[in-house]
Amino acid sequence: MEVRELEIAGAWEFTPRQHADDRGVFLEWFKSSVFEEVTGHSFELAQANISVSKKHTVRAIHYAQVPPGQAKWVTCPTGSLQDFIIDIRVGSPTYGQHTSVVMDPENRKCLYLSEGLGHGFTALDDNTTLAYLCSTGYNPDREHTISPIDPALGIDWGTSEPLMSERDTTAPTLDEARQQGILPTWDECQEWVEGLRRQVTGTR
């Protein structure tokens, strides 16, 4: 499995090795030993979700408050999508910046987003499926949305006619969310991840 650390700290791209023959393809889309070597901690699976979207659908920008936040391991089994990682951690060196990766059944890339990062994607085809593993279960009281069309973020979602939910359409801007005090901070996220690493090493 090839690993690439992305421009946003706490996010990585994993590209599985694919083994093809006349029957089809086999690959490992998650491997705990590789994950732990890269991040320094284990991934505790609490919930697994699948979303299926029409072409031009934009689902964004979603995140959970820290602690505990919600880390995600995502991949695209069918269709294709452009996945976006947005740094919404107040005090982060890359606060307000974003990066993106195109995912499809050809490259079979996987992304890991650590706690505190914002996440979203654009479906590039009909019947695009996003499968994602979550480190914590759904908690509506601590999960929030930031407007994907916030001009301050300057994100090009790759479509002029995005299909969005009412929740995403009416979401606050990044600055409004910051003023409301509902954004995670860089220090909170760093402390949480260090705690996960200490569990592996057995230190306090």
N, C-alpha and C positions, 0 to 999 in steps of 0.2 A: 504494500500500500504506500503510495507516494503522498507526502504531506507537505503542504505549503502554508506558512504562517501569513495571514492577510495583513493589510495595512492597518487595520483596527486591532489593537491589542485585545487578546481574549477570543479571537476568531481564527479558525483554521479551515483549510480546504483539504479534504482527503480524497484521493483518487484510487479506487480499488484496482487491483490487477484482475483482469478478466481472462478466464480460461474457456476458450471456445472450441467446439468440435462439431461434428455433423448433427449432434443432438440439440445443440444450443449453447448457452453460456452459463458458467458458474462464477460467482464472485462472493467475497466476504464484504458486506456493506457496513459492518461494525465489528471491531475486534478490541476487546477491553485492554489487552496487553499493549497494543499500539497506542490506544487512547491515553492510557496512564503514563506511558513513556513520554508522550508529547506534552500533556498538561500537568503532570505531576500529581494527579489525583484520579480517583475512580469516578465512573458515571453511574449514579443511582437512578435506575429507571422507575418512574412513578406512574407514567401515563404514556400511551402511544396513540397518536392521532393521524387521520387522513383527511385531506380536503381535496375535492374535485372541482375544477373551475373551468368556466368558458374562456375562450380567447378574449384578451383585453381586460380580464378581471385583475384588479389590484387589491390585494389584501395587505393592509399596512396602516400605520406603523405600530406594532404591538409589543408590549413588554410587561414585566411584572416587577413590583417593588422589591427591593433588597433590604434586609433578608426576608425570606430565603431566595427570592427571585425565581427565575425558571430558565435553566440552561436547555438548549435544544440541539438535537442532532437531526439534520434534515437531508432528504434526498428526493429525487423525482423519478418514480418508476415508469410513468407514462406521460406522453405529451412533452412539453418543454416549458421552462420558465426562466426568468431572470430573478435571482434571489438577491435581496439587498440587506446589508447589515449597517445599522446606523448607530453611531456612538452618541448616546444620550446621557452619559455619565457625567454629572457636573464635576468639573475639576480635572477631567481627563485631558491629556495632551492633544487628543484628536476630537474633542467635544464638538458636536455638530457636523462632523464629517461622515462620509459613507463610502462603502465599497460594494461591488456586486460581482456575481458569478453566474454564468449561464449553466443550467443543469438540464440534462435530458437522458433518455435511456441509452444513448450512444456513449457519452463520456462517463455516465453513472457516478458523477461526483457526489460527495457528501460534504456538508458543512457543519461545523460545530460553533455554536454561539454561546459564550459563557454568560453567567448571570449579569443582568443589568444592561445588556445590549438590546437595541430596538431591531425588529425584524419585519420584513415585508417581501412581497414578490409580485411580479406580473406574469400572468399566464400567456405564453406566446402561441399556444395552440388550444383548440377545444379539447375537453376531457383531459386537462392537465391535472395530474395527481401529485400532491406533495405529501410525503409521509414523514412524520417527525416524532422522535422520541423526546420525552420531557422529563426533567429531573424532579419536578414537583407536579402535583395534580392541579387541576383548574380551581382557582380561587377568585371569584368575581370581585371581591372586595379589594384585591390587591393587583388586579390586572387592568391595564390602561391602554389607551390609544393616543397617538399623536397624528395630527393631520399629515397625510402623505403629500399634500399639495402646499405645504408651508413654503412660501417663497424663500424664506431664510435658509432652508435646507438645500434648495436648488436641485432636487432629485429629478432626473429624467426617467420616468417610468416606462418609456418606450411605447406609449400609446397616447393618441390625442383624444380618445373617447374611453376613458377608464370606467369599468363597471365596479362600483364600490358600494359597500353597505352604508346604511344611514349612520351607523356608529362611526365609521371611518370618515365619512363626509363631514360630519359635524364635530369632529375631534378638535381639541385645542392645538395651537401651534406649540412648537418646542419652548418658546419663551413663556407662553401662557402656562404650560405645564410646570415650568421651573418656578414661576411665581406662585403657583398653587402648592408648591412643595412636594410634588408627587414623583419627581424624577429621582432615580438612584444616583448616588454620588460615587466618584472614583474610589474614595477611601473605603466606603461601605463594601464595594465590590471586591477590592483588593483584600480586605479583611476576611470576607466570606471565602474567597478562593484559598487564601492561606490556611484557613481553618480546615478546608477539605484536604489540603496537602498534609496537614499535621495528623489527620486521621490515618493517612497511609503510612507515615513514618512513625506514628505512635508517640509523637512529642506533643507538648502542650504549648 
